[in-house]
Amino acid sequence: MSVFRFSHSPIDTVALRAELANPESGGYTAFEGWVRNHNEGHKVRHLEYEAFEPLAVKEGERIVAEAIERFGIERAACVHRVGDLGIGDMAVWVGASARHRDEAFRACRFIIDEVKHRVPIWKKEHYENGDSGWVNCERCAAPGDHELHDHAHAHGAGAHAHSQGAAGAHSHESASPQAAQAPVNAPPTKRAERRADYSRQIALKEVGEQGQTKLRNSRVLVIGCGGLGVPVRQYLAGAGVGKIGLVDGDKLEASNLHRQTMYALSDVGEHKAILAADRLRALNPEIETRAYTIRLTAENASELVSEYDLVIDCTDNFSTKFLLNDVCVRLRKPAIFSSVYQFEGQLQVVRPDKDGACLRCVWPEATRDGLVGNCAEAGVLGPVPGVFGSLQALEALKTLLDLPGQLGNELLVLDLLTMSTSRVRIKRAATCPDHASSRVVRALDTTAIAGAAASEPLELSFDSLEDAEAQGLSVIDIREARELAETPTPSAKARHIPMAELLHGSQPLATTGKHLLLCASGRRSLAATEELRSRGQNNVYSLRGGVAALARRSVT
Ligand SMILES: [Zn+2]
């Protein structure tokens, strides 16, 4: 006898119960669904059930088999009535026998929920006023799933003016993306009815049902919808993280696609955050996604971050990373940072909620020049951000699930060309401006100042440093000492303050006069300028092109 079948006559529960009897079993549970006398404000007199039986049986058997495997029970079965039923008649019966009662209860519940979602069965209600209507909406009655269904579609009276053949067209097997374009009066597609299945991660004893609940109740903000963000958001959505916020003001460019493989060439020109949210909804309709087509700024960062439990930085933007760092330290939210450069990258998890070191505590001592580079300038091989984004997703899940082995006060550096790995111990710096509380407030209260300074250019071009000095700018070389040893600053008057010291505030710049920051290529000096401006230091500028540009000009 099949473990899932239809019955055209009243269901014989005594016989069914006997089928499940087993000497191994210490418990048996059964569920009975009965025809009630009302539905959605209508008084119901009787009703008819109809199913596309060959297909429904196949799907029903699959559900019972899943329950047996998933909950490790001994036996289970389900019988559904078809034909004409009166009030109080039993429409469906589910039984499960197991060694222990808990598994029996859970398997029974699982089977009835899945049957209502996945098995093509329709119901025609006959009302007291003489009207009647097909309702496909048993699945809508499942708790917690209302938001997943198109009610206008599912409830439409007469929606099932279709034969069994039509039901077959929306079968589990034949569901395809095209099914979404089914005729309006067709029954809802199986595609919309499918549910996320987390069984493969729930099977891990470190996750289990409890872990899954934690993930469902978690909210993660992902800044940047680029190469790092692709695996981050796909894995988080796949894992069932309840709410995912996606921040990116950029539109997709064709040059993004070699590393941002979630998108299509036909998407070029569209907002990445919106494209990403669409993809995630298709991947897992049970989660909530929010697309923010904005750039993260000092004005909006606090408000955005406060909505979430965990932040993942997937930007290639130096000033955004530090802005996020400051906000997360202040709000005591964990944040996962990664940067990639050509073939290598680094990963750091900042855990201010556990008094961990922050980005400012360690940068840049533990990194190499240019590691906070961007792909447009430096180039990158597609899988490199893919690897680091995957690591970020992994650390995020470990944090949300409170698993052991989380990356703590250390920096993980991987060179994917040589496959060399290093884990650098880091510690909270006494000199860290973020951890000397006053600094944090300052970073966030610069809105007005930043606004006033917005019209000032960040970069200036000069043929020589003498020209700059002649115009009243004081030159500050922010390169490392060893760089100066190789290529001295082409000015005797210039001061040397390495970038780390400048940003840590150990040698604050005068608020009067104008300062011109200088580095090798103009990239670090621009980043430092942006950062100082964001803190309200508006009299700083970056020398465009850095020492390299000066050298070129002196040659020509
Ligand atoms: Zn710090």
Residues whose N, C-alpha, C, O or C-beta is under 5 A from the ligand:
A	BS01	ZN	A357 C358 R360 C361 C432 D434 H435
